[in-house]
Amino acid sequence: MSDETLAATAVAIARCVSSDQLNESYIIPSIFDPAVTPAVSNAIFEIAKKK
């Protein structure tokens, strides 16, 4: 994985946490959050389309 892909994945995961959920103990969503998988796969897909 490239640095660009890793960064896009990190941003996608971070965007799964809304501002009202964000606090000191909740900065990364659960792996069971149904929004995470599609967000990450879409981010990787967008990077792959560029190449």
DRENMAR-839212 format. One record per residue: residue number from 0; residue in three letters; x, y, z of N, C-alpha, C in turn. Coordinates in Angstrom, 2 decimals. Layout:
<atom NUM; 'ALA'; <X; Y; Z>; <X; Y; Z>; <X; Y; Z>>
...
This chain:
<atom 0; 'MET'; <0.84; -1.18; 0.00>; <0.00; 0.00; 0.00>; <0.89; 1.24; 0.00>>
<atom 1; 'SER'; <0.47; 2.21; -0.76>; <1.23; 3.46; -0.83>; <0.86; 4.37; 0.34>>
<atom 2; 'ASP'; <1.69; 5.36; 0.55>; <1.38; 6.34; 1.60>; <0.07; 7.06; 1.30>>
<atom 3; 'GLU'; <-0.19; 7.32; 0.02>; <-1.43; 7.98; -0.38>; <-2.65; 7.13; -0.01>>
<atom 4; 'THR'; <-2.56; 5.83; -0.23>; <-3.65; 4.92; 0.12>; <-3.85; 4.86; 1.62>>
<atom 5; 'LEU'; <-2.76; 4.78; 2.36>; <-2.85; 4.75; 3.82>; <-3.48; 6.04; 4.36>>
<atom 6; 'ALA'; <-3.08; 7.17; 3.82>; <-3.64; 8.45; 4.26>; <-5.12; 8.54; 3.93>>
<atom 7; 'ALA'; <-5.51; 8.12; 2.73>; <-6.92; 8.15; 2.34>; <-7.76; 7.23; 3.23>>
<atom 8; 'THR'; <-7.19; 6.08; 3.58>; <-7.88; 5.15; 4.48>; <-8.06; 5.77; 5.87>>
<atom 9; 'ALA'; <-7.04; 6.41; 6.37>; <-7.12; 7.06; 7.69>; <-8.17; 8.15; 7.70>>
<atom 10; 'VAL'; <-8.22; 8.94; 6.64>; <-9.22; 10.01; 6.55>; <-10.63; 9.42; 6.49>>
<atom 11; 'ALA'; <-10.79; 8.35; 5.71>; <-12.11; 7.71; 5.60>; <-12.58; 7.18; 6.95>>
<atom 12; 'ILE'; <-11.68; 6.57; 7.70>; <-12.03; 6.06; 9.03>; <-12.38; 7.22; 9.96>>
<atom 13; 'ALA'; <-11.59; 8.26; 9.92>; <-11.84; 9.42; 10.79>; <-13.19; 10.06; 10.49>>
<atom 14; 'ARG'; <-13.57; 10.08; 9.24>; <-14.86; 10.69; 8.86>; <-16.06; 9.86; 9.31>>
<atom 15; 'CYS'; <-15.83; 8.64; 9.74>; <-16.92; 7.81; 10.25>; <-17.32; 8.21; 11.67>>
<atom 16; 'VAL'; <-16.52; 9.05; 12.30>; <-16.85; 9.56; 13.64>; <-17.38; 10.97; 13.48>>
<atom 17; 'SER'; <-18.64; 11.17; 13.85>; <-19.23; 12.50; 13.73>; <-18.72; 13.40; 14.85>>
<atom 18; 'SER'; <-18.88; 14.70; 14.65>; <-18.37; 15.65; 15.64>; <-19.08; 15.51; 16.99>>
<atom 19; 'ASP'; <-20.34; 15.08; 16.99>; <-21.02; 14.90; 18.28>; <-20.59; 13.62; 19.00>>
<atom 20; 'GLN'; <-20.00; 12.67; 18.28>; <-19.49; 11.45; 18.89>; <-18.06; 11.62; 19.39>>
<atom 21; 'LEU'; <-17.34; 12.54; 18.80>; <-15.93; 12.71; 19.08>; <-15.67; 13.19; 20.51>>
<atom 22; 'ASN'; <-14.86; 12.44; 21.23>; <-14.45; 12.82; 22.58>; <-13.13; 12.11; 22.90>>
<atom 23; 'GLU'; <-12.60; 12.32; 24.07>; <-11.29; 11.76; 24.44>; <-11.23; 10.24; 24.36>>
<atom 24; 'SER'; <-12.36; 9.58; 24.59>; <-12.34; 8.12; 24.58>; <-12.91; 7.52; 23.29>>
<atom 25; 'TYR'; <-13.36; 8.36; 22.38>; <-13.92; 7.85; 21.12>; <-13.38; 8.68; 19.97>>
<atom 26; 'ILE'; <-12.24; 8.25; 19.44>; <-11.65; 8.94; 18.29>; <-11.56; 8.02; 17.08>>
<atom 27; 'ILE'; <-11.70; 6.72; 17.30>; <-11.66; 5.74; 16.22>; <-12.93; 4.90; 16.32>>
<atom 28; 'PRO'; <-13.67; 4.75; 15.21>; <-14.90; 3.96; 15.27>; <-14.61; 2.48; 15.48>>
<atom 29; 'SER'; <-15.59; 1.79; 15.97>; <-15.49; 0.34; 16.17>; <-15.32; -0.36; 14.82>>
<atom 30; 'ILE'; <-14.62; -1.47; 14.84>; <-14.50; -2.25; 13.61>; <-15.85; -2.83; 13.19>>
<atom 31; 'PHE'; <-16.80; -2.82; 14.10>; <-18.14; -3.33; 13.80>; <-19.08; -2.23; 13.31>>
<atom 32; 'ASP'; <-18.59; -1.00; 13.23>; <-19.39; 0.11; 12.70>; <-19.65; -0.16; 11.22>>
<atom 33; 'PRO'; <-20.91; -0.24; 10.81>; <-21.20; -0.59; 9.41>; <-20.78; 0.48; 8.40>>
<atom 34; 'ALA'; <-20.44; 1.66; 8.85>; <-20.01; 2.72; 7.92>; <-18.54; 2.61; 7.55>>
<atom 35; 'VAL'; <-17.75; 1.90; 8.36>; <-16.30; 1.87; 8.15>; <-15.91; 1.13; 6.87>>
<atom 36; 'THR'; <-16.40; -0.05; 6.67>; <-15.99; -0.86; 5.51>; <-16.28; -0.17; 4.18>>
<atom 37; 'PRO'; <-17.50; 0.35; 3.96>; <-17.73; 1.03; 2.68>; <-16.90; 2.31; 2.54>>
<atom 38; 'ALA'; <-16.68; 3.02; 3.63>; <-15.88; 4.25; 3.56>; <-14.45; 3.94; 3.15>>
<atom 39; 'VAL'; <-13.88; 2.91; 3.74>; <-12.50; 2.54; 3.42>; <-12.41; 2.00; 2.00>>
<atom 40; 'SER'; <-13.33; 1.14; 1.61>; <-13.27; 0.58; 0.26>; <-13.45; 1.66; -0.79>>
<atom 41; 'ASN'; <-14.32; 2.63; -0.54>; <-14.49; 3.73; -1.49>; <-13.24; 4.59; -1.57>>
<atom 42; 'ALA'; <-12.59; 4.83; -0.45>; <-11.36; 5.62; -0.45>; <-10.27; 4.93; -1.25>>
<atom 43; 'ILE'; <-10.12; 3.63; -1.05>; <-9.11; 2.87; -1.80>; <-9.45; 2.82; -3.28>>
<atom 44; 'PHE'; <-10.73; 2.67; -3.59>; <-11.18; 2.64; -4.98>; <-10.84; 3.96; -5.68>>
<atom 45; 'GLU'; <-11.08; 5.09; -5.01>; <-10.79; 6.38; -5.60>; <-9.30; 6.56; -5.88>>
<atom 46; 'ILE'; <-8.46; 6.08; -4.98>; <-7.02; 6.14; -5.20>; <-6.64; 5.25; -6.39>>
<atom 47; 'ALA'; <-7.21; 4.07; -6.45>; <-6.89; 3.14; -7.54>; <-7.32; 3.69; -8.89>>
<atom 48; 'LYS'; <-8.43; 4.42; -8.95>; <-8.89; 5.01; -10.21>; <-7.91; 6.03; -10.74>>
<atom 49; 'LYS'; <-7.20; 6.72; -9.86>; <-6.24; 7.74; -10.27>; <-5.01; 7.15; -10.93>>
<atom 50; 'LYS'; <-4.72; 5.88; -10.63>; <-3.47; 5.27; -11.11>; <-3.64; 4.48; -12.37>>
